[in-house]
Amino acid sequence: GVGVIIGAPRLGARLPIFEDLTRHQGLLAACTAGYVLLGAGLFCCQLLFSLSAPMWPLAAAGTGCVSLVVASGAAVSAGPTIAATVGLVAAAGVFAAVALYGAHRTFSLSDLVYYRTF
């Protein structure tokens, strides 16, 4: 995140989205938060796959895609950069929330008998 905040103004002349983000530091911070949420959701999905529960990651990805379309569609009148940022944060937040709930539920309901043998 810090590298992007420092490097984005220098890349603004080459990439138009960085020029928009450097004018709105709040959007850049929101994008950073969105990527942190995405990482948390991916970690939970990896845990779910290791516990043989692949339906929760599918549900998380599906609800994330729906929230991306809805949030970006609602914010499209504010401009493409804001719509993309709102979509990223909304989709990553929903994805992470569903994946975290699924990981917590699956992990708390598992008996871990298989793992005790090691």
DSSP file with accessible surface (Angstrom, degrees, kcal/mol):
  #  RESIDUE AA STRUCTURE BP1 BP2  ACC     N-H-->O    O-->H-N    N-H-->O    O-->H-N    TCO  KAPPA ALPHA  PHI   PSI    X-CA   Y-CA   Z-CA
    1    1 A G     >        0   0   59      0, 0.0     4,-2.2     0, 0.0     5,-0.2   0.000 360.0 360.0 360.0 -43.3    0.0    0.0    0.0
    2    2 A V  H  >  +     0   0  105      1,-0.2     4,-2.4     2,-0.2     5,-0.3   0.911 360.0  53.4 -66.1 -40.2    2.7    2.5    0.9
    3    3 A G  H  > S+     0   0   57      1,-0.2     4,-2.9     2,-0.2    -1,-0.2   0.886 110.1  48.2 -61.2 -37.2    4.6    1.7   -2.4
    4    4 A V  H  > S+     0   0   65      2,-0.2     4,-2.7     1,-0.2    -1,-0.2   0.912 109.8  51.6 -70.0 -40.9    1.4    2.5   -4.4
    5    5 A I  H  < S+     0   0   68     -4,-2.2    -2,-0.2     1,-0.2    -1,-0.2   0.909 118.5  37.7 -64.2 -38.0    0.8    5.7   -2.5
    6    6 A I  H  < S+     0   0   98     -4,-2.4     4,-0.5    -5,-0.2    -2,-0.2   0.909 123.4  41.2 -77.9 -41.5    4.3    6.9   -3.2
    7    7 A G  H  X S+     0   0   23     -4,-2.9     4,-1.6    -5,-0.3     3,-0.3   0.737  97.2  76.3 -81.7 -21.8    4.6    5.5   -6.7
    8    8 A A  H  X S+     0   0    1     -4,-2.7     4,-1.0     1,-0.2     3,-0.2   0.904  91.6  52.5 -61.1 -43.4    1.1    6.4   -8.0
    9    9 A P  H  4 S+     0   0   73      0, 0.0     3,-0.4     0, 0.0     4,-0.4   0.889 110.5  49.5 -61.4 -32.5    1.8   10.1   -8.5
   10   10 A R  H  4 S+     0   0  181     -4,-0.5     3,-0.4    -3,-0.3    -2,-0.2   0.819 113.9  44.9 -73.4 -30.4    4.9    9.2  -10.6
   11   11 A L  H >X S+     0   0   65     -4,-1.6     4,-2.5    -3,-0.2     3,-1.1   0.512  87.6  93.8 -88.9  -5.0    2.9    6.7  -12.7
   12   12 A G  T 3< S+     0   0    6     -4,-1.0     7,-0.4    -3,-0.4    -1,-0.2   0.804  80.2  55.7 -59.8 -31.3   -0.1    9.1  -13.1
   13   13 A A  T 34 S+     0   0  100     -3,-0.4    -1,-0.3    -4,-0.4    -2,-0.1   0.797 115.7  37.7 -71.9 -25.9    1.2   10.4  -16.4
   14   14 A R  T <4 S+     0   0  197     -3,-1.1    -2,-0.2     1,-0.2    -1,-0.2   0.807 120.6  40.7 -94.1 -36.6    1.4    6.9  -17.9
   15   15 A L    >X  -     0   0   80     -4,-2.5     4,-1.3    -7,-0.2     3,-0.8  -0.952  67.8-154.1-119.3 114.7   -1.7    5.3  -16.4
   16   16 A P  H 3> S+     0   0   92      0, 0.0     4,-1.9     0, 0.0     5,-0.2   0.826  92.5  59.6 -60.3 -32.1   -4.9    7.4  -16.3
   17   17 A I  H 3> S+     0   0   85      1,-0.2     4,-2.3     2,-0.2     5,-0.2   0.886 103.0  52.8 -67.4 -32.2   -6.4    5.5  -13.3
   18   18 A F  H <> S+     0   0   47     -3,-0.8     4,-2.2     2,-0.2    -6,-0.2   0.873 105.2  55.1 -68.4 -33.2   -3.4    6.4  -11.2
   19   19 A E  H  X S+     0   0   93     -4,-1.3     4,-1.1    -7,-0.4    -2,-0.2   0.930 110.2  45.8 -63.9 -41.6   -3.9   10.1  -12.0
   20   20 A D  H  X S+     0   0   44     -4,-1.9     4,-0.9     1,-0.2    -2,-0.2   0.904 113.0  50.0 -65.9 -40.4   -7.5    9.8  -10.8
   21   21 A L  H  < S+     0   0   13     -4,-2.3     7,-0.5     1,-0.2    -1,-0.2   0.835 105.4  56.0 -70.0 -31.4   -6.4    8.0   -7.6
   22   22 A T  H  < S+     0   0   35     -4,-2.2     3,-0.3     1,-0.2    -1,-0.2   0.810 105.2  53.0 -71.5 -26.2   -3.7   10.5   -6.8
   23   23 A R  H  < S+     0   0  146     -4,-1.1     2,-0.5     1,-0.3    -1,-0.2   0.767 115.3  42.6 -74.5 -25.0   -6.3   13.3   -6.8
   24   24 A H    >X  +     0   0   90     -4,-0.9     4,-1.4    -3,-0.2     3,-0.7  -0.816  64.0 178.3-124.8  89.8   -8.5   11.3   -4.4
   25   25 A Q  H 3> S+     0   0   94     -2,-0.5     4,-2.3    -3,-0.3     5,-0.2   0.803  81.0  63.5 -63.7 -27.1   -6.3    9.8   -1.6
   26   26 A G  H 3> S+     0   0   54      1,-0.2     4,-2.3     2,-0.2    -1,-0.2   0.881 100.8  51.2 -63.8 -37.7   -9.4    8.3    0.0
   27   27 A L  H <> S+     0   0   27     -3,-0.7     4,-2.4     2,-0.2    -1,-0.2   0.892 108.8  51.0 -65.9 -38.9  -10.0    6.2   -3.0
   28   28 A L  H  X S+     0   0    4     -4,-1.4     4,-2.1    -7,-0.5    -2,-0.2   0.915 110.8  48.2 -65.5 -40.0   -6.5    4.9   -2.9
   29   29 A A  H  X S+     0   0   57     -4,-2.3     4,-2.4     2,-0.2    -2,-0.2   0.894 110.5  52.2 -66.2 -37.8   -6.9    4.0    0.8
   30   30 A A  H  X S+     0   0   30     -4,-2.3     4,-2.5     2,-0.2    -2,-0.2   0.899 107.9  51.3 -65.4 -39.4  -10.2    2.3   -0.1
   31   31 A C  H  X S+     0   0   19     -4,-2.4     4,-2.3     2,-0.2    -1,-0.2   0.908 109.1  51.0 -62.8 -40.5   -8.5    0.2   -2.8
   32   32 A T  H  X S+     0   0   46     -4,-2.1     4,-1.9     2,-0.2    -2,-0.2   0.930 110.8  48.2 -62.5 -43.2   -5.8   -0.8   -0.3
   33   33 A A  H  X S+     0   0   48     -4,-2.4     4,-2.4     1,-0.2    -2,-0.2   0.900 109.4  54.4 -63.6 -38.4   -8.5   -1.9    2.2
   34   34 A G  H  X S+     0   0    0     -4,-2.5     4,-2.2     1,-0.2    -1,-0.2   0.908 108.0  48.3 -62.3 -40.4  -10.2   -3.8   -0.6
   35   35 A Y  H  X S+     0   0  143     -4,-2.3     4,-2.1     2,-0.2    -1,-0.2   0.844 109.3  53.0 -71.3 -30.8   -7.1   -5.7   -1.4
   36   36 A V  H  X S+     0   0  102     -4,-1.9     4,-2.2     2,-0.2    -2,-0.2   0.930 110.7  47.7 -66.0 -43.5   -6.6   -6.5    2.3
   37   37 A L  H  X S+     0   0   64     -4,-2.4     4,-2.5     1,-0.2    -2,-0.2   0.894 109.4  53.7 -63.0 -39.1  -10.1   -7.9    2.4
   38   38 A L  H  X S+     0   0   61     -4,-2.2     4,-2.4     1,-0.2    -1,-0.2   0.921 108.3  49.5 -62.1 -42.0   -9.5   -9.9   -0.7
   39   39 A G  H  X S+     0   0   38     -4,-2.1     4,-2.2     2,-0.2    -2,-0.2   0.903 110.2  50.4 -63.6 -40.3   -6.4  -11.5    0.8
   40   40 A A  H  X S+     0   0   48     -4,-2.2     4,-2.2     2,-0.2    -2,-0.2   0.917 111.1  49.2 -65.1 -40.6   -8.4  -12.4    4.0
   41   41 A G  H  X S+     0   0    0     -4,-2.5     4,-2.3     1,-0.2    -2,-0.2   0.903 110.3  50.2 -65.3 -39.9  -11.1  -14.0    1.9
   42   42 A L  H  X S+     0   0   99     -4,-2.4     4,-2.2     2,-0.2    -1,-0.2   0.882 108.6  52.8 -66.3 -36.7   -8.6  -15.9   -0.1
   43   43 A F  H  X S+     0   0  150     -4,-2.2     4,-2.0     2,-0.2    -2,-0.2   0.932 110.3  47.5 -62.5 -45.2   -6.9  -17.2    3.1
   44   44 A C  H  X S+     0   0   12     -4,-2.2     4,-2.5     1,-0.2    -2,-0.2   0.894 110.0  53.0 -63.9 -37.7  -10.3  -18.4    4.3
   45   45 A C  H  X S+     0   0   10     -4,-2.3     4,-2.6     2,-0.2    -1,-0.2   0.893 107.0  51.9 -65.4 -38.3  -11.0  -20.1    1.0
   46   46 A Q  H  X S+     0   0  129     -4,-2.2     4,-2.1     2,-0.2    -1,-0.2   0.915 109.7  49.6 -63.3 -41.1   -7.7  -21.9    1.2
   47   47 A L  H  X S+     0   0   53     -4,-2.0     4,-1.4     1,-0.2    -2,-0.2   0.920 110.4  50.8 -62.2 -42.4   -8.7  -23.1    4.7
   48   48 A L  H  <>S+     0   0    0     -4,-2.5     5,-2.5     1,-0.2    -2,-0.2   0.900 109.1  50.1 -64.2 -40.8  -12.0  -24.3    3.4
   49   49 A F  H ><5S+     0   0  111     -4,-2.6     3,-1.4     1,-0.2    -1,-0.2   0.894 108.6  52.6 -65.1 -36.8  -10.5  -26.2    0.5
   50   50 A S  H 3<5S+     0   0   58     -4,-2.1    -1,-0.2     1,-0.3    -2,-0.2   0.785 108.9  50.1 -70.5 -23.6   -8.1  -27.9    2.9
   51   51 A L  T 3<5S-     0   0   29     -4,-1.4    -1,-0.3    -3,-0.2    -2,-0.2   0.244 119.0-113.3 -93.5  11.7  -11.1  -28.9    5.0
   52   52 A S  T < 5S+     0   0  107     -3,-1.4    -3,-0.2     1,-0.1    -2,-0.1   0.902  78.5 126.9  57.9  47.3  -12.8  -30.3    1.9
   53   53 A A    > < +     0   0   17     -5,-2.5     3,-0.7    -8,-0.1    -1,-0.1  -0.620  19.7 157.7-128.4  71.7  -15.6  -27.7    2.0
   54   54 A P  T 3>  +     0   0   68      0, 0.0     4,-1.3     0, 0.0     5,-0.1   0.605  60.0  74.3 -78.4  -7.6  -15.5  -26.3   -1.6
   55   55 A M  H 3> S+     0   0  131      1,-0.2     4,-2.5     2,-0.2     5,-0.2   0.842  89.3  58.8 -74.1 -31.2  -19.1  -24.9   -1.6
   56   56 A W  H <> S+     0   0   68     -3,-0.7     4,-2.7     2,-0.2    -1,-0.2   0.927 105.4  47.8 -64.9 -44.5  -18.3  -22.0    0.8
   57   57 A P  H  > S+     0   0   10      0, 0.0     4,-2.6     0, 0.0     5,-0.2   0.898 111.8  51.8 -62.6 -34.5  -15.7  -20.5   -1.6
   58   58 A L  H  X S+     0   0  109     -4,-1.3     4,-2.5     2,-0.2    -2,-0.2   0.927 111.4  46.4 -64.7 -43.2  -18.2  -20.9   -4.5
   59   59 A A  H  X S+     0   0   44     -4,-2.5     4,-2.6     2,-0.2     5,-0.3   0.899 112.5  50.8 -64.7 -39.4  -20.8  -19.1   -2.4
   60   60 A A  H  X S+     0   0    0     -4,-2.7     4,-2.1     2,-0.2    -2,-0.2   0.923 112.1  46.3 -65.1 -42.8  -18.3  -16.4   -1.5
   61   61 A A  H  X S+     0   0   45     -4,-2.6     4,-2.3     2,-0.2    -2,-0.2   0.912 113.4  49.6 -66.7 -40.8  -17.2  -15.9   -5.1
   62   62 A G  H  X S+     0   0   36     -4,-2.5     4,-2.1     2,-0.2    -2,-0.2   0.936 113.5  43.8 -64.6 -46.7  -20.8  -15.8   -6.3
   63   63 A T  H  X S+     0   0   56     -4,-2.6     4,-2.4     1,-0.2    -1,-0.2   0.863 112.2  54.8 -68.7 -32.6  -22.0  -13.3   -3.7
   64   64 A G  H  X S+     0   0    7     -4,-2.1     4,-2.1    -5,-0.3    -1,-0.2   0.910 108.3  48.6 -64.1 -41.5  -18.9  -11.2   -4.3
   65   65 A C  H  X S+     0   0   81     -4,-2.3     4,-2.1     2,-0.2    -2,-0.2   0.908 111.5  49.5 -64.9 -41.5  -19.6  -11.0   -8.1
   66   66 A V  H  X S+     0   0   94     -4,-2.1     4,-2.5     1,-0.2     5,-0.2   0.934 112.0  47.7 -63.6 -44.1  -23.2  -10.0   -7.4
   67   67 A S  H  X S+     0   0   21     -4,-2.4     4,-2.8     1,-0.2     5,-0.3   0.855 108.5  56.0 -67.3 -31.7  -22.2   -7.3   -5.0
   68   68 A L  H  X S+     0   0   70     -4,-2.1     4,-2.4     2,-0.2     5,-0.3   0.946 110.6  43.9 -61.6 -47.3  -19.6   -6.1   -7.5
   69   69 A V  H  X S+     0   0  105     -4,-2.1     4,-2.2     2,-0.2    -2,-0.2   0.933 117.5  44.9 -64.9 -44.7  -22.2   -5.6  -10.2
   70   70 A V  H  X S+     0   0   96     -4,-2.5     4,-2.1     2,-0.2    -2,-0.2   0.945 117.0  43.2 -66.7 -48.3  -24.7   -4.0   -7.9
   71   71 A A  H  X S+     0   0   17     -4,-2.8     4,-1.6    -5,-0.2    -2,-0.2   0.922 116.8  45.8 -67.6 -43.0  -22.2   -1.6   -6.2
   72   72 A S  H  X S+     0   0   29     -4,-2.4     4,-0.6    -5,-0.3    -1,-0.2   0.899 112.8  51.4 -66.6 -38.8  -20.5   -0.6   -9.4
   73   73 A G  H >< S+     0   0   47     -4,-2.2     3,-0.5    -5,-0.3     4,-0.3   0.876 110.0  49.2 -64.4 -36.8  -23.8   -0.1  -11.1
   74   74 A A  H 3< S+     0   0   81     -4,-2.1     3,-0.3     1,-0.2    -1,-0.2   0.816 117.1  41.2 -71.6 -28.5  -25.0    2.1   -8.3
   75   75 A A  H >< S+     0   0   16     -4,-1.6     3,-1.5     1,-0.2     4,-0.3   0.367  83.1 100.1-100.7   5.1  -21.8    4.2   -8.3
   76   76 A V  G X< S+     0   0   97     -4,-0.6     3,-1.3    -3,-0.5    -1,-0.2   0.806  74.3  63.6 -65.7 -25.7  -21.3    4.5  -12.1
   77   77 A S  G 3  S+     0   0  115     -3,-0.3    -1,-0.3    -4,-0.3    -2,-0.1   0.737  95.8  60.4 -69.9 -19.2  -22.8    8.0  -12.2
   78   78 A A  G <  S-     0   0   58     -3,-1.5    -1,-0.3     1,-0.3    -2,-0.2   0.564 122.9 -84.5 -83.5  -9.5  -19.9    9.2  -10.0
   79   79 A G    <>  -     0   0   22     -3,-1.3     4,-2.4    -4,-0.3    -1,-0.3  -0.362  39.6 -81.4 122.3 160.2  -17.4    8.2  -12.6
   80   80 A P  H  > S+     0   0  108      0, 0.0     4,-2.3     0, 0.0     5,-0.2   0.863 122.8  50.6 -67.7 -36.1  -15.4    5.1  -13.7
   81   81 A T  H  > S+     0   0   13      2,-0.2     4,-2.3     1,-0.2     5,-0.2   0.931 113.8  44.2 -69.1 -42.7  -12.7    5.4  -11.0
   82   82 A I  H  > S+     0   0   55      2,-0.2     4,-2.9     1,-0.2     5,-0.3   0.915 113.4  51.5 -67.7 -40.4  -15.1    5.8   -8.2
   83   83 A A  H  X S+     0   0    7     -4,-2.4     4,-2.4    -8,-0.2    -2,-0.2   0.913 110.9  48.1 -62.9 -40.7  -17.4    3.0   -9.5
   84   84 A A  H  X S+     0   0   52     -4,-2.3     4,-2.4     2,-0.2    -1,-0.2   0.913 113.5  47.2 -66.3 -40.0  -14.4    0.6   -9.8
   85   85 A T  H  X S+     0   0    7     -4,-2.3     4,-2.6     2,-0.2     5,-0.2   0.931 112.8  47.8 -67.5 -44.6  -13.3    1.5   -6.3
   86   86 A V  H  X S+     0   0   57     -4,-2.9     4,-2.6     1,-0.2     5,-0.3   0.920 113.1  49.5 -62.7 -41.9  -16.7    1.0   -4.8
   87   87 A G  H  X S+     0   0    0     -4,-2.4     4,-2.7    -5,-0.3     5,-0.3   0.914 111.0  49.6 -63.4 -42.1  -17.1   -2.3   -6.7
   88   88 A L  H  X S+     0   0   38     -4,-2.4     4,-2.6     2,-0.2     5,-0.3   0.950 114.5  43.0 -61.8 -48.8  -13.7   -3.5   -5.4
   89   89 A V  H  X S+     0   0   48     -4,-2.6     4,-2.3     2,-0.2     5,-0.2   0.927 117.3  46.1 -67.5 -42.1  -14.4   -2.7   -1.8
   90   90 A A  H  X S+     0   0   31     -4,-2.6     4,-2.5    -5,-0.2     5,-0.2   0.944 116.4  44.1 -66.0 -47.3  -18.0   -4.0   -1.8
   91   91 A A  H  X S+     0   0   17     -4,-2.7     4,-2.8    -5,-0.3     5,-0.2   0.926 115.9  46.6 -65.4 -43.8  -17.1   -7.2   -3.6
   92   92 A A  H  X S+     0   0    3     -4,-2.6     4,-2.7    -5,-0.3     5,-0.2   0.892 112.8  50.9 -66.7 -37.1  -14.0   -7.9   -1.5
   93   93 A G  H  X S+     0   0   23     -4,-2.3     4,-2.4    -5,-0.3    -2,-0.2   0.933 114.0  42.4 -65.6 -45.5  -15.9   -7.2    1.7
   94   94 A V  H  X S+     0   0   52     -4,-2.5     4,-2.7     2,-0.2     5,-0.3   0.927 115.1  51.0 -66.8 -43.3  -18.8   -9.5    0.8
   95   95 A F  H  X S+     0   0   25     -4,-2.8     4,-2.4    -5,-0.2     5,-0.2   0.941 113.5  44.6 -58.4 -47.4  -16.4  -12.2   -0.4
   96   96 A A  H  X S+     0   0    9     -4,-2.7     4,-2.8    -5,-0.2     5,-0.2   0.899 113.1  51.0 -66.1 -39.7  -14.3  -12.0    2.8
   97   97 A A  H  X S+     0   0   60     -4,-2.4     4,-2.5    -5,-0.2     5,-0.2   0.939 113.5  43.3 -65.6 -45.4  -17.3  -12.0    5.0
   98   98 A V  H  X S+     0   0   34     -4,-2.7     4,-2.7     2,-0.2    -2,-0.2   0.924 116.5  47.6 -67.1 -42.1  -18.9  -15.0    3.4
   99   99 A A  H  X S+     0   0    0     -4,-2.4     4,-2.7    -5,-0.3    -2,-0.2   0.909 112.9  48.6 -66.1 -39.9  -15.6  -16.9    3.3
  100  100 A L  H  X S+     0   0  106     -4,-2.8     4,-2.7    -5,-0.2     5,-0.2   0.925 112.5  48.0 -65.7 -42.6  -14.8  -16.0    6.9
  101  101 A Y  H  X S+     0   0  123     -4,-2.5     4,-2.8    -5,-0.2     5,-0.2   0.934 113.9  47.6 -62.8 -44.4  -18.3  -17.1    8.0
  102  102 A G  H  X S+     0   0    0     -4,-2.7     4,-2.8     2,-0.2     5,-0.3   0.904 112.8  48.1 -64.1 -40.8  -17.9  -20.4    6.1
  103  103 A A  H  X S+     0   0    5     -4,-2.7     4,-2.7     2,-0.2     5,-0.3   0.927 113.5  47.3 -66.6 -42.3  -14.4  -21.0    7.5
  104  104 A H  H  X S+     0   0  130     -4,-2.7     4,-2.4    -5,-0.2    -2,-0.2   0.941 115.6  45.0 -63.7 -45.9  -15.5  -20.4   11.0
  105  105 A R  H  X S+     0   0  115     -4,-2.8     4,-1.6    -5,-0.2    -2,-0.2   0.930 116.6  44.8 -64.7 -45.5  -18.6  -22.5   10.7
  106  106 A T  H  X S+     0   0   25     -4,-2.8     4,-1.0    -5,-0.2    -2,-0.2   0.916 115.2  47.4 -66.2 -43.6  -16.8  -25.4    8.9
  107  107 A F  H  < S+     0   0  103     -4,-2.7     3,-0.3    -5,-0.3    -1,-0.2   0.888 112.5  48.8 -67.5 -37.8  -13.9  -25.3   11.3
  108  108 A S  H  < S+     0   0   73     -4,-2.4    -1,-0.2    -5,-0.3    -2,-0.2   0.795 113.9  46.9 -73.9 -24.9  -16.1  -25.2   14.4
  109  109 A L  H  < S+     0   0  124     -4,-1.6    -1,-0.2    -5,-0.2    -2,-0.2   0.582  91.9  96.6 -91.0 -10.1  -18.2  -28.1   13.2
  110  110 A S     <  -     0   0   41     -4,-1.0   -59,-0.0    -3,-0.3    -3,-0.0  -0.526  63.0-150.8 -81.1 148.7  -15.3  -30.4   12.2
  111  111 A D        -     0   0  111     -2,-0.2    -1,-0.1     1,-0.0    -4,-0.0   0.608  20.3-143.8 -94.6 -12.2  -14.2  -33.0   14.6
  112  112 A L     >  +     0   0   52      1,-0.1     4,-1.1     3,-0.1    -2,-0.1   0.732  51.9 140.3  59.5  24.5  -10.5  -33.0   13.4
  113  113 A V  H  >  +     0   0   76      1,-0.2     4,-0.7     2,-0.2     3,-0.5   0.915  69.3  54.3 -62.3 -41.5  -10.2  -36.8   14.0
  114  114 A Y  H >4 S+     0   0  149      1,-0.2     3,-0.8     2,-0.2     4,-0.3   0.903 108.5  48.2 -59.8 -40.4   -8.2  -37.1   10.8
  115  115 A Y  H >4 S+     0   0  107      1,-0.2     3,-0.8     2,-0.2    -1,-0.2   0.708  99.8  66.2 -77.7 -19.7   -5.7  -34.5   12.0
  116  116 A R  H 3< S+     0   0  185     -4,-1.1    -1,-0.2    -3,-0.5    -2,-0.2   0.706  88.1  69.1 -73.0 -18.9   -5.2  -36.0   15.4
  117  117 A T  T <<        0   0  102     -3,-0.8    -1,-0.2    -4,-0.7    -2,-0.2   0.698 360.0 360.0 -73.8 -17.3   -3.6  -39.1   13.9
  118  118 A F    <         0   0  177     -3,-0.8    -1,-0.2    -4,-0.3    -2,-0.1   0.190 360.0 360.0 -90.3 360.0   -0.5  -37.2   12.9
